[in-house]
Amino acid sequence: MKKSKFSESQIIKILSQQESGQSVSDICREHGISQGTFYSWKSKYSGMEVSQLK
């Protein structure tokens, strides 16, 4: 499997942008990811905080 160019803490910060009211399409465009990637991250990391990763 290909290694992600984003760390897990970066992914959680990207997902938190959507919780603060930014649209998914804007977030994906800003970070260069697809909406499919965004939603797969959301299903994997939803509700997590950076402190809960380890």
Protein Blocks (a to p, Z undefined) as FASTA:
>chain_A
ZZdfbdfklmmmmmmmmmnopafklmmmmnopafklmmmmmmmmgoiafklmZZ
